[in-house]
Amino acid sequence: MSTWGKVSRYAQLKGMHAGEGSLMGLAAAKVGWVINSEAWEKISRVTQHWDASRSKSKATSWDKLQKRMGYHYRLNKNRIMALGDFEFYYR
């Protein structure tokens, strides 16, 4: 598993569901990546455009249920997968 995957799973299991950017930065630093500010600006502009162009539709009760079920499915799957490296995730 990649460093980012391991950090991501750890954060999810510890209830961290916001601030992923900081975790991504830590994972990037761990593998020796350096952030180029020019490239970061390009990415930032694209994501701002993408966020502005998305239309928000009203979610139905079924959509909300599917979202909750999907979340709990992924969370429990990650809990089971984390048992393979119990010392890292749970100690």
Backbone bond lengths (Angstrom), bond angles and torsions (degrees), N, CA, C in turn:
res aa  C-N    CA-C-N  psi(-1)  N-CA   C-N-CA  omega(-1)  CA-C   N-CA-C  phi
1 M - - - 1.448 - - 1.528 108.34 -
2 S 1.319 115.20 141.70 1.461 120.62 179.91 1.523 110.26 -69.57
3 T 1.315 115.46 162.29 1.466 120.49 178.00 1.518 109.86 -60.88
4 W 1.348 116.99 -44.21 1.465 119.34 179.90 1.528 110.41 -62.38
5 G 1.306 118.04 -40.32 1.458 120.94 178.42 1.518 111.75 -61.51
6 K 1.308 115.94 -41.47 1.461 120.95 -179.90 1.529 110.67 -67.10
7 V 1.330 117.15 -44.25 1.461 121.41 178.98 1.526 110.11 -65.61
8 S 1.316 116.30 -41.10 1.461 121.16 179.70 1.527 111.40 -61.43
9 R 1.317 116.57 -46.62 1.466 120.87 179.23 1.532 110.33 -63.62
10 Y 1.337 116.49 -41.94 1.465 120.29 178.99 1.527 110.33 -59.71
11 A 1.336 116.75 -46.05 1.461 120.80 -178.95 1.521 111.24 -62.66
12 Q 1.319 116.63 -42.57 1.459 119.38 -179.71 1.521 111.14 -64.75
13 L 1.305 117.14 -41.81 1.460 120.35 -179.28 1.525 111.99 -67.98
14 K 1.324 116.91 -25.44 1.463 120.96 178.69 1.531 112.64 -91.94
15 G 1.343 116.23 4.94 1.462 120.08 175.69 1.513 114.92 83.91
16 M 1.320 117.70 16.10 1.465 121.41 178.47 1.519 108.32 -90.11
17 H 1.329 115.99 106.59 1.452 119.68 -176.94 1.524 111.95 -116.81
18 A 1.306 118.10 9.13 1.465 122.15 177.14 1.526 107.49 -139.57
19 G 1.303 116.39 160.36 1.459 119.92 179.12 1.514 113.20 79.46
20 E 1.338 116.41 30.50 1.461 119.84 -178.43 1.516 112.26 -62.87
21 G 1.328 115.98 -26.06 1.463 119.97 -179.42 1.515 112.08 -59.03
22 S 1.322 116.77 -40.10 1.463 120.56 178.06 1.518 111.07 -64.22
23 L 1.329 115.90 -41.24 1.461 119.69 178.93 1.520 111.00 -66.77
24 M 1.331 116.26 -38.92 1.462 119.49 177.42 1.527 110.02 -62.78
25 G 1.336 116.52 -40.10 1.460 120.52 177.55 1.514 112.01 -62.01
26 L 1.325 117.24 -41.48 1.466 120.83 178.21 1.527 110.85 -64.54
27 A 1.327 116.24 -42.76 1.468 119.70 179.02 1.524 110.35 -65.04
28 A 1.334 117.16 -40.81 1.466 120.99 179.02 1.523 110.53 -63.20
29 A 1.337 117.12 -43.07 1.464 121.02 179.04 1.531 110.38 -63.82
30 K 1.326 116.39 -37.30 1.467 121.11 -179.27 1.532 111.58 -61.36
31 V 1.335 116.61 -37.84 1.462 119.45 -178.98 1.527 112.41 -92.81
32 G 1.349 116.90 2.25 1.458 120.31 174.32 1.513 115.58 89.04
33 W 1.321 118.02 14.22 1.461 120.15 178.20 1.519 110.41 -75.25
34 V 1.317 116.17 145.28 1.459 122.42 175.68 1.524 107.50 -116.49
35 I 1.322 116.50 133.10 1.457 121.03 -178.72 1.524 109.05 -84.27
36 N 1.325 116.26 124.55 1.458 123.26 177.05 1.523 106.95 -90.45
37 S 1.328 118.44 119.64 1.460 120.88 -174.33 1.530 112.33 -64.14
38 E 1.324 118.21 -31.97 1.465 120.53 178.75 1.533 110.21 -65.56
39 A 1.314 116.25 -44.71 1.459 120.25 178.36 1.532 110.15 -65.30
40 W 1.316 116.48 -38.30 1.460 120.88 179.56 1.526 110.86 -62.59
41 E 1.321 117.42 -39.56 1.464 121.23 178.39 1.525 110.93 -62.85
42 K 1.327 117.38 -40.83 1.466 120.81 178.39 1.529 110.36 -62.19
43 I 1.316 115.99 -45.45 1.464 120.27 179.33 1.521 110.10 -62.92
44 S 1.305 116.71 -42.67 1.460 121.50 -179.85 1.524 111.25 -59.98
45 R 1.325 117.22 -43.59 1.469 120.75 179.77 1.532 110.93 -63.73
46 V 1.310 116.76 -41.14 1.468 120.09 -179.94 1.519 110.47 -64.87
47 T 1.319 117.77 -45.36 1.467 119.91 -178.01 1.520 111.10 -67.63
48 Q 1.319 118.68 -35.07 1.461 120.56 176.84 1.518 109.86 -64.40
49 H 1.313 117.77 -41.67 1.452 121.64 178.40 1.523 110.32 -64.79
50 W 1.301 116.58 -43.19 1.461 121.16 -179.32 1.528 110.58 -63.27
51 D 1.334 117.79 -44.58 1.458 121.19 179.12 1.521 111.43 -62.58
52 A 1.329 116.99 -39.67 1.463 120.67 -178.46 1.520 111.66 -70.53
53 S 1.310 117.87 -28.32 1.468 120.21 -175.29 1.521 113.52 -89.93
54 R 1.309 117.86 -9.82 1.468 119.03 179.61 1.523 110.07 -75.34
55 S 1.304 115.65 135.63 1.462 118.92 176.52 1.522 107.77 -95.45
56 K 1.298 115.07 140.48 1.457 119.70 -178.69 1.524 108.85 -98.55
57 S 1.304 115.48 120.68 1.459 119.77 177.28 1.524 108.61 -105.29
58 K 1.312 114.49 154.20 1.458 119.18 -179.46 1.529 109.86 -74.89
59 A 1.314 116.51 126.91 1.464 121.44 -178.87 1.522 110.15 -79.00
60 T 1.317 115.06 137.34 1.465 119.94 176.93 1.527 109.22 -83.05
61 S 1.310 115.64 169.75 1.473 120.02 177.43 1.520 110.40 -60.53
62 W 1.325 116.63 -37.41 1.470 121.40 178.84 1.527 110.20 -63.84
63 D 1.347 117.28 -42.80 1.467 121.45 178.44 1.528 110.71 -60.91
64 K 1.325 115.76 -42.57 1.466 120.27 179.87 1.528 111.11 -64.77
65 L 1.330 116.54 -41.35 1.464 120.62 178.34 1.525 110.79 -64.15
66 Q 1.339 116.36 -44.09 1.465 119.69 178.52 1.520 111.02 -61.14
67 K 1.321 117.21 -40.80 1.465 120.93 179.46 1.528 110.80 -62.99
68 R 1.324 116.51 -44.31 1.472 120.03 179.58 1.525 111.72 -65.29
69 M 1.318 116.13 -42.60 1.466 119.83 -179.72 1.527 110.40 -65.05
70 G 1.326 116.37 -41.04 1.463 120.21 178.03 1.518 111.59 -62.65
71 Y 1.341 116.19 -42.30 1.460 120.51 179.19 1.529 110.55 -60.46
72 H 1.326 116.71 -49.28 1.468 119.77 -177.23 1.526 111.84 -68.63
73 Y 1.312 117.11 -32.90 1.458 120.26 175.33 1.530 110.05 -61.52
74 R 1.344 116.61 -50.10 1.475 120.35 -179.30 1.524 111.55 -64.58
75 L 1.335 117.19 -39.74 1.459 120.55 179.29 1.527 111.19 -62.30
76 N 1.325 116.94 -47.85 1.471 119.81 -179.69 1.520 112.01 -67.54
77 K 1.329 116.99 -35.24 1.466 120.29 175.54 1.531 109.93 -62.21
78 N 1.347 116.95 -43.71 1.462 120.40 178.40 1.516 111.98 -65.41
79 R 1.317 117.56 -36.31 1.463 120.50 176.87 1.526 110.60 -61.28
80 I 1.316 115.98 -43.69 1.465 119.89 179.54 1.526 110.88 -66.31
81 M 1.349 116.82 -43.40 1.466 120.91 179.43 1.534 110.71 -63.16
82 A 1.329 117.19 -35.81 1.460 121.36 -178.15 1.524 112.37 -67.00
83 L 1.303 117.54 -21.58 1.462 119.84 178.47 1.525 111.70 -62.07
84 G 1.331 116.92 -22.59 1.464 120.84 177.72 1.519 113.17 -65.91
85 D 1.328 117.29 -25.01 1.472 122.36 176.81 1.527 107.91 -128.35
86 F 1.313 115.42 60.35 1.466 123.22 -173.51 1.526 112.18 -54.31
87 E 1.303 117.46 -41.88 1.480 120.84 -177.30 1.521 112.01 -59.78
88 F 1.331 117.79 -41.73 1.463 120.93 -178.34 1.525 111.38 -71.06
89 Y 1.314 117.25 -46.90 1.451 121.01 -171.73 1.523 114.70 -82.58
90 Y 1.308 118.03 -30.46 1.459 119.69 -170.88 1.519 115.62 -120.55
91 R 1.314 119.87 -1.62 1.473 119.79 178.81 1.490 111.12 -103.73
